Amino acid sequence: MFQLHPQLAADTVPVATWALCEVLLINDSNYPWLVLVPARAGMRDLDDLAPEDQARATAEINRASKALKALFAPDKINVAALGNMVPQLHIHVIARFAHDPAWPQPVWGAVPASPYAPGEMDARVAVLRDAFEAA
């Protein structure tokens, strides 16, 4: 039975439920940063997914990437599935900018997280949901 890892639940807010993945927004306003979590129990790595779920994960990563590009016009989209700290399979999709606080390095540990204000979080989730419909 699928359950979201407690650390992911603590660091994110839900945005959408897609065919395979729960789509979450990291609570860090430094970057437009989504996390896709395949709703399958016991998954640690991408190759743990069944072939049809691997294809679906790729399609959903593309959908998230296109939405972030349409909304934010980033210089680059970073996609990563590390899992060193949180063993549950999850895929980061992050809009990056030449002026962001970590550029050109990875975002992890570059600067402390800057949580969204409650109204900002609600607004970000709403625009993401709208963009997902178009992507």
Secondary structure, DSSP 8 states (H G I E B T S, - for coil): -----HHHHHHEEEEEE-SSEEEEEES-TTS-EEEEEES-TT--SGGGS-HHHHHHHHHHHHHHHHHHHHHH--SEEEEE---SSS-S--EEEEEE-TTSTTTTS-STTTS------HHHHHHHHHHHHHHHHH-
